Amino acid sequence: MGEILFPIAALAVNAIVQAVAFRSRRGAQFFRSIVEGFVSGAILLTILEFASSPSGASSTEYWMLALLVNGPTYFCLSYCAYNFVQLGQTSIRIRIYSEIAANPSGISVEEMKREYDDDALIRGRLQRLTESGDLVESNGHYILGRKRFLYIANILFAAKRFLLGKGSEFH
């Protein structure tokens, strides 16, 4: 009966490993810390399932049920946790609130427009992607460099299609 809590225990390990990894790098390599947390939680889930697995003929049935229930449960919990953490990492609205809260006299409209200019935000994102090698600029076009985000994007879009019935909120 305790098996129902295994995905929650795995999510707790996921969150702890992600936080420790991110903080130990002083805020660098955010995405890597997310992956490390997810993998650590998945390893714990596998260990817990293996340790509680009955021996004998019913072990195959147990593993099938665990695979069909606890695996997707952990994935969904991790997906929700990732999006919650990512919200604080990328949301402009949250950044604006925190900057204004940190500055009691407020921030001027001109400074806000300069800091949060759409073109500047896009340039900043493209610069980070090209500096990391994820995108390569060639003949005035961006092409994929490393494909690590492509695999993650495909998984996230598949999860969105499954959960929401569409891959993007824009289509």
N, C-alpha and C positions, 0 to 999 in steps of 0.2 A: 504494500500500500504506500510506502514511503517513496516509491519510484516516481510518483506524481510530482514530488518536490525536486527531483534531479535537475530539470531544466532551470529551475530557480536558483539552485546552488551553482550551476554552471554559469548562469548569468551574473551572479555575485562575483565569481572568480573572474569572469570576463571584465567586469567593471573595475575591479581592483587592479588587475594586471594592466589594463588600459591606462588607468590613472597613474600608476607607479611608473610605467614606461614613458608616458608623456611628460610627467614631472621630472623624471631623472634626466631627460634630454632638454630640460628647461624650455618646454613649449615647442620644440622642433619635432618634425616627423609625426605629425598628428595622425595621418592615415595609417602609417606603419603601426602606431600604438593601437589603433582600432583593430587591425588585422591580428596583432599579437594577442590582444584580449580575447577576440573571437576564437582563435585557435586554442588558446589556453582553456577556455570554457568548454569547447568541443572535446578536448582531450579529457577533461574532468568528467564530462557527461559519459564518454565512452568507458572510462575506468569505473564509474559508479554502476553503469549498466552491466559491465562485465562482472564486477564483484557481486552484484545481487542476482545474477543469472542463475537459474536452477540448473542442476546437472541432469543429464538424462535426455529422454526423448522430447520433453517439452521445451528444451533450451532453444531449439530453432524457432518454435512458435513465439517464445518470449522475445527473442531478438527481432523477429518480424514486427511484433507489436511495439517494441521499443523504438524501432526504426520508423514506424509509421506514426507514432504519437510523440515521443519525447524529442526526436530529431527535429521535426518541423516546429514543435513548440519552442525549442531553444532558438532555432533560426528566427522565428517571428519575434520572440522577446529581444533577441540581439538586434534585429532590424529596427524595432521600436527604440531601443536604447541608443543605437547609432544615430537615428534621426533626431532624437532629443539632444544628444551631445553636439551633433553637427549644426543644429539650429543655433546654439550659442556660439559656434565657431564662425558661422557665415552670415547670420541674419543681420542685415543692415539696420533694421528697426531696433534690435537689441543693442547693437553697437552705439547707435545714436542715443538711446536712453542712458546707457552707461556713461558715455562721454558727457552728456549734459548733467547727469547726477554728480559726476566728478568735478564739474566746474560750476560752482554756486552762482557765478555771474552770468551763466548761460553761454551760448555760442552764437555768433552772429550769423545772419542768413547768408551773407556772402561767403563766410568760412564754410558753412554747411554745403552750399552749392559747389564750392571749390573741392571740398573733401569727397563729396559723394556724387560727383559728375559721372554720368553713365559711361562716357568714353574713357574716363580715368579708371573706373572700376573694371571695365572690359580689358583695357591695356594691362592693368595689374594682374588680372587672372591669366591672360595670355602670356605675360612675362614669366609668371611662376611656372606655368606649364612648359614653356620652352626652356627655362633654366633647369628644370628637373629632367628634361629630355623626353617628356611625355608627348610633346608636340615639336615638330621641326618645321621651320619656315623655309620654303623652297619655291623660288620663282613667283613670289607674291601669294603663295598658297600655304596654308597650314596642312601638314600631313601627320599621321600618327608616327610617333617615335617608339617609345616603349608602350606596350599594350596592356600594362597592368590595370589601368583604369577601365579599359574596354571590357575586360572580363567581369570586373565588379559592376560596371554599368549594365552589362547584359543580365547579370543576376538580379540587380535592383529593378530593372525594367520588367523582367519576367515576374518578379514578386508583385510589382505594381499591376501588371496585367492580370495576374491571378486574383489579387485582392480587390482592385478597383475596376477591372474590366477594360482598362486602357493603360498604355505604357507611359503616357505623359498627360499632365493636366492641361496642356496646350492643344491637344488634338481631340 
